[in-house]
Amino acid sequence: MRGTCLYEHLIIWATGTILLLWVFEFWRKWMRFEWLLVPLCLFFGGCFMNQEHSLFWGEFVVAPDGIYTYAHYYEHPATKRRVIFVGMNHGGDKEYFESAAKILEDAEVVLYEDLPRDQNEDESEARRSAEEDLHKLSSENIDEAFYPAIRTYFRKVREYLRLVSEGSMFDYSKSGWESGDAEFFVRLKSDETLHRFLGEQQKNLIHIAPERKREVVKYVKRALKGIESGRFTKKDLGDGFVFFWSDENLVSIILDALGKPRDEIVLGRFDKIVRERNPRVVGIKFGAAHITYQRKLLEQRGYVLQRSVKLKNLSF
């Protein structure tokens, strides 16, 4: 009886061993590493698709469901004067601009980025400028094609997606609404020192790697083909923002040349208004790329951040 029991155990052990070896051999031959790529790609790809991209030092966010900017509420601890920054994207959904307008309702003075109407280029000038940029985009000289490529991209995308324009959604003739940077553009026409400064700053574009410039031009050409074929989407625009403006070197060069000089003029204008009119609430409505430096300038004047509110600029 004992021998029979031992014999049965040996049979069970041998059968189990053979089964395990068969499973191992099946795995070795058929379940190759490539099979693991499917769940791995699904996992990491899902994580990537759900990732938020923070641009312009956190003032502009591209999320899976859309694009966001911020309104920031400041107060001076001594005077109790309040300042509301509204960081803008210049095209977006109608509801976005309505929300921004609502936030600025309490402001006695609003300093805005848009140029006065008599300083805007007319339709023929805009068309000529667009044609020149398109021509330069085809240039073999990558330095000549680079910056016009960026301008062409955003101009064409705005037209194709028919985004609501910031300029069409605000009444700039309202009492208390003033251009914050008009002085910059007046000086630009006659101030040789400013011309030299901007020229020196724009020369820094040369320091951007040629490989990056070629990448940008190729990206724009692909996007234009997508527009021509009717396949370009709002999500593609979000990806475009990430592609261009996650390059902090490029952002810094452009803002140092065209951003910071204007921002300093805006806060100088703010100081003059405070001295002369003593408003209790001031609104500053500028492109989101300007807001980080403008906030720094305001904080140097003793103002303290109270809260920040996320505004949905564009739904995907």
C-alpha positions in Angstrom: 0.0 0.0 0.0 2.9 2.3 0.9 4.6 1.6 -2.5 1.4 2.4 -4.4 1.1 5.7 -2.5 4.7 6.6 -3.3 4.2 5.7 -6.9 1.1 7.9 -7.1 3.1 10.9 -5.7 5.8 10.4 -8.2 3.3 10.4 -11.0 1.7 13.7 -9.7 5.2 15.3 -9.2 6.3 14.3 -12.7 3.1 15.5 -14.3 3.3 18.9 -12.5 7.0 19.3 -13.5 6.2 18.5 -17.2 3.3 21.0 -17.1 5.5 23.7 -15.6 8.2 23.1 -18.3 5.6 23.2 -21.0 4.2 26.6 -19.7 7.7 28.0 -19.5 8.5 26.8 -23.1 5.3 28.3 -24.4 6.1 31.6 -22.7 9.7 31.5 -24.1 8.7 30.8 -27.6 5.5 32.8 -28.0 5.2 35.4 -25.3 8.1 37.6 -26.5 9.0 40.9 -25.0 7.0 42.7 -27.7 3.9 41.5 -26.0 4.8 43.5 -22.9 5.0 46.6 -25.0 1.2 46.7 -25.4 0.3 47.2 -21.8 3.4 49.3 -21.2 2.5 51.7 -24.1 -1.1 51.9 -23.0 0.0 52.8 -19.5 2.7 55.3 -20.3 0.9 56.6 -23.3 -2.2 57.2 -21.2 -0.1 59.1 -18.6 1.4 61.2 -21.3 -1.9 62.0 -22.9 -3.3 63.1 -19.5 -0.3 65.3 -18.8 -0.6 69.0 -18.3 2.0 71.2 -20.0 2.8 74.4 -18.1 4.2 77.2 -20.3 5.4 80.8 -19.8 6.5 80.0 -16.3 3.1 78.6 -15.3 0.9 81.3 -16.7 -0.4 79.2 -19.7 -1.5 75.6 -19.3 -2.2 73.1 -22.1 -4.3 70.3 -20.5 -6.0 67.2 -22.0 -9.3 69.0 -22.2 -8.2 72.5 -23.3 -6.0 75.5 -22.8 -6.0 77.7 -19.6 -4.7 81.0 -18.4 -5.0 82.7 -15.0 -6.4 85.7 -13.3 -4.3 86.8 -10.3 -5.7 89.0 -7.5 -3.3 91.2 -5.6 -3.6 93.7 -2.7 -1.3 96.2 -1.1 -1.2 95.6 2.6 -0.9 99.3 3.5 -3.2 101.1 1.0 -5.5 98.1 0.4 -5.5 98.9 -3.3 -6.3 95.9 -5.4 -4.8 94.9 -8.7 -6.2 92.2 -10.9 -4.0 90.6 -13.6 -5.8 88.8 -16.4 -3.4 86.8 -18.5 -4.8 86.3 -22.0 -4.6 84.1 -25.0 -5.5 86.4 -27.9 -7.9 83.9 -29.5 -10.2 81.4 -27.9 -13.8 80.5 -26.9 -16.4 83.3 -26.5 -17.0 82.2 -22.9 -13.4 82.7 -22.0 -13.5 86.4 -23.0 -16.8 86.9 -21.2 -15.3 85.5 -18.0 -12.3 87.9 -18.3 -14.6 90.8 -18.9 -16.7 89.9 -15.8 -13.5 89.8 -13.7 -12.5 93.3 -14.8 -16.0 94.8 -14.1 -14.9 96.1 -10.7 -11.7 97.8 -12.0 -11.8 101.6 -12.1 -8.9 101.6 -14.5 -7.9 98.8 -16.9 -4.5 98.8 -18.7 -4.7 96.6 -21.8 -2.3 95.2 -24.3 -4.2 95.9 -27.6 -2.9 98.7 -29.6 -5.1 101.8 -30.2 -7.1 101.4 -33.4 -5.1 104.0 -35.3 -1.9 102.2 -34.7 -3.1 98.8 -36.0 -2.0 97.8 -39.5 -4.8 97.9 -42.1 -6.0 95.0 -44.1 -3.7 95.6 -47.0 -0.7 95.8 -44.7 -1.7 92.6 -42.9 -2.1 90.8 -46.2 1.3 92.1 -47.5 3.0 91.1 -44.2 1.4 87.6 -44.4 2.6 87.1 -48.0 6.1 88.2 -47.1 6.2 85.7 -44.3 5.0 82.9 -46.6 7.7 83.7 -49.1 10.4 83.7 -46.4 9.1 80.3 -45.1 10.3 78.8 -48.4 13.7 80.3 -48.1 16.8 78.0 -48.0 18.2 80.3 -45.4 17.0 78.8 -42.1 17.6 82.1 -40.2 15.4 83.9 -42.7 12.6 81.3 -42.5 12.6 80.7 -38.8 10.7 83.6 -37.2 8.3 84.1 -40.2 7.4 80.4 -39.8 6.2 81.0 -36.2 4.1 84.1 -37.3 2.7 82.2 -40.2 1.7 79.3 -38.1 -0.4 81.3 -35.6 -1.9 83.5 -38.3 -3.1 80.5 -40.4 -4.3 78.5 -37.4 -6.3 81.5 -36.1 -8.0 81.9 -39.5 -8.6 78.2 -40.0 -10.1 77.4 -36.6 -12.1 80.7 -36.6 -11.2 81.4 -33.0 -13.0 84.3 -31.4 -10.7 87.3 -31.4 -9.9 89.0 -28.1 -10.1 92.4 -29.8 -13.8 91.8 -30.8 -14.9 90.9 -27.3 -14.0 94.0 -25.3 -15.2 97.6 -25.5 -11.9 99.5 -25.4 -13.7 102.9 -25.5 -15.1 102.3 -22.0 -14.3 104.9 -19.4 -11.1 104.0 -17.6 -9.8 101.6 -20.3 -6.4 102.7 -21.5 -3.6 101.1 -23.6 -0.8 100.1 -21.2 1.9 100.0 -23.9 1.0 102.7 -26.4 4.1 104.6 -25.3 6.3 101.8 -26.4 5.0 101.9 -30.0 5.2 105.7 -30.1 8.8 105.5 -29.0 9.5 102.7 -31.5 8.9 105.1 -34.4 11.5 107.7 -33.2 13.7 106.5 -30.3 17.0 105.4 -31.7 18.2 104.0 -28.4 15.2 101.7 -28.3 15.8 100.7 -31.9 19.3 99.7 -31.1 18.3 97.8 -28.0 15.7 95.8 -29.8 18.1 95.1 -32.7 20.7 93.8 -30.2 18.1 91.6 -28.5 16.8 90.2 -31.7 20.3 89.2 -32.8 20.1 86.6 -30.0 17.8 84.6 -32.2 21.0 83.6 -34.0 22.0 81.7 -30.9 19.1 79.3 -31.2 20.5 76.0 -32.6 20.1 75.5 -36.4 18.6 72.1 -35.7 15.9 73.7 -33.6 15.2 76.2 -36.3 14.9 73.5 -38.9 12.5 71.6 -36.6 10.3 74.7 -36.3 10.1 75.3 -40.0 9.4 71.6 -40.7 6.7 71.6 -38.0 5.0 74.7 -39.5 5.0 73.2 -43.0 3.4 70.0 -41.7 0.8 72.0 -39.9 0.0 74.0 -43.0 -0.6 70.8 -44.9 -2.9 69.7 -42.2 -4.9 72.9 -42.5 -5.0 72.6 -46.3 -6.4 69.0 -46.0 -8.9 70.0 -43.3 -7.5 67.8 -40.6 -6.1 70.4 -38.2 -7.9 70.5 -34.8 -8.0 72.6 -31.7 -6.0 69.8 -30.0 -3.3 70.3 -32.7 -3.2 74.0 -31.7 -2.6 72.9 -28.1 0.2 70.7 -29.2 1.6 73.6 -31.2 1.8 75.8 -28.2 3.7 73.1 -26.4 6.1 72.5 -29.3 7.0 76.2 -29.7 6.8 77.6 -26.1 8.2 74.8 -24.1 11.5 76.0 -25.5 12.4 78.4 -22.7 15.5 79.6 -24.5 13.3 80.8 -27.4 10.7 82.3 -25.0 13.4 84.2 -23.1 14.9 85.7 -26.2 11.6 86.9 -27.6 10.3 88.3 -24.3 13.6 90.0 -23.5 13.3 91.8 -26.9 9.6 92.5 -27.2 8.1 91.7 -23.8 10.1 93.2 -20.9 10.5 96.7 -22.3 6.7 96.9 -22.8 6.0 95.4 -19.3 8.2 98.1 -17.7 6.3 100.8 -19.5 3.0 99.3 -18.3 4.0 99.3 -14.7 5.4 102.9 -15.2 1.9 103.8 -16.5 0.4 102.1 -13.5 2.5 104.2 -11.1 1.4 107.4 -12.8 -2.3 106.5 -12.6 -1.9 105.6 -8.9 -0.2 108.9 -8.2 -2.7 111.0 -10.1 -6.0 109.2 -9.6 -5.6 106.9 -6.6 -7.9 104.1 -7.9 -9.0 101.4 -5.5 -9.0 98.6 -8.1 -6.8 98.4 -11.2 -7.1 95.7 -13.9 -4.1 94.7 -16.1 -5.2 92.7 -19.2 -2.2 91.4 -21.1 -1.0 88.3 -22.9 -0.2 85.5 -20.6 3.5 85.5 -21.7 3.8 89.0 -20.1 2.3 88.2 -16.8 5.2 86.6 -14.9 7.4 89.7 -15.3 4.6 92.1 -14.7 3.7 90.3 -11.5 7.4 90.5 -10.4 7.4 94.3 -11.0 4.1 94.7 -9.0 5.4 92.6 -6.1 8.5 94.9 -6.0 6.0 97.7 -5.3 4.8 95.8 -2.2 1.7 94.1 -3.5 0.8 90.6 -2.2 -0.9 87.8 -4.1 -4.3 86.9 -2.5 -5.5 84.2 -4.9 -5.4 82.9 -8.5 -8.2 81.7 -10.7 -7.9 79.4 -13.7 -9.7 80.5 -16.8 -10.5 78.1 -19.6 -9.4 79.7 -22.9 -10.2 77.0 -25.4 -12.0 73.6 -25.1 -10.7 70.7 -27.2 
